[in-house]
Amino acid sequence: MNKKVTASMQTLVGIVTPYAWDDSDRVSEVSLSATDDEEYVIENSGRFLDLLQKQIRAVGMVKCGKKMHRAINIKKFELLESASLSD
């Protein structure tokens, strides 16, 4: 069986959101809700658990295939300051 999984280095901007929880209802995995309206499971989630609900620019290897979630293994990232609204 030939699994068609494509992988490419990409830069994505999005918000770190919860993806999976452990038995104690603590977030155990996170994903990136990107500006392209896609969700990418962060393969190396452990480094990003403290960044929940923060906006980041991530550079990493993105994998996607027909029968799998989109995933990213982040190599480097930058925390983006949220734009402040002033009257």
C-alpha positions as CSV (number, residue, x, y, z in Angstrom):
1,M,0.0,0.0,0.0
2,N,1.3,3.4,-1.0
3,K,0.6,6.1,1.6
4,K,0.7,9.5,-0.1
5,V,2.1,11.8,2.5
6,T,3.7,15.0,1.4
7,A,6.1,16.9,3.5
8,S,7.5,20.4,3.0
9,M,9.2,23.1,5.0
10,Q,6.7,25.9,5.6
11,T,6.1,29.0,7.6
12,L,2.8,29.3,9.3
13,V,1.2,31.9,11.5
14,G,-1.5,31.0,14.0
15,I,-2.7,30.5,17.5
16,V,-1.6,27.6,19.7
17,T,-4.7,25.7,20.8
18,P,-5.4,22.5,22.9
19,Y,-5.6,19.3,20.8
20,A,-5.5,16.4,23.4
21,W,-5.9,16.0,27.1
22,D,-4.6,13.4,29.6
23,D,-6.6,11.5,32.2
24,S,-6.4,14.5,34.6
25,D,-7.9,16.8,32.0
26,R,-4.6,18.6,31.5
27,V,-3.6,19.6,28.0
28,S,-1.1,17.0,26.7
29,E,-0.9,18.0,23.0
30,V,-1.4,21.3,21.2
31,S,-2.1,22.3,17.6
32,L,-1.7,25.4,15.5
33,S,-4.9,27.0,14.3
34,A,-3.3,28.7,11.3
35,T,-4.4,31.8,9.3
36,D,-5.0,29.5,6.3
37,D,-8.1,28.1,8.2
38,E,-6.3,24.8,8.8
39,E,-5.4,23.0,12.0
40,Y,-1.9,21.5,12.3
41,V,-1.1,19.1,15.1
42,I,2.2,20.1,16.6
43,E,4.3,17.0,16.7
44,N,6.7,18.3,19.2
45,S,3.9,19.7,21.4
46,G,5.8,19.6,24.7
47,R,7.7,22.7,24.0
48,F,4.5,24.7,23.2
49,L,2.2,23.7,26.1
50,D,3.0,27.0,27.9
51,L,2.0,29.0,24.8
52,L,-1.7,28.2,24.8
53,Q,-3.8,30.9,23.1
54,K,-0.6,32.7,22.0
55,Q,0.0,33.7,18.4
56,I,3.2,32.4,16.9
57,R,5.0,32.3,13.5
58,A,6.3,28.8,13.1
59,V,8.8,27.4,10.7
60,G,8.9,23.6,10.3
61,M,8.2,20.5,8.4
62,V,4.6,20.2,7.5
63,K,3.1,16.8,6.6
64,C,-0.3,16.1,5.2
65,G,-1.9,13.1,3.6
66,K,-5.3,11.9,2.6
67,K,-6.0,9.9,5.8
68,M,-4.1,12.0,8.4
69,H,-4.4,15.3,10.2
70,R,-2.1,18.0,9.0
71,A,1.0,18.0,11.2
72,I,4.0,20.3,11.8
73,N,7.3,19.6,13.5
74,I,8.3,23.1,14.5
75,K,12.0,23.8,14.0
76,K,11.9,27.5,15.1
77,F,9.2,29.9,16.1
78,E,8.6,33.5,17.0
79,L,6.1,34.7,19.6
80,L,4.0,37.4,18.0
81,E,2.7,40.3,20.0
82,S,-1.0,40.7,19.7
83,A,-2.1,43.9,18.1
84,S,-3.4,46.3,20.8
85,L,-6.4,48.3,19.9
86,S,-6.4,51.9,21.1
87,D,-9.1,54.5,20.8
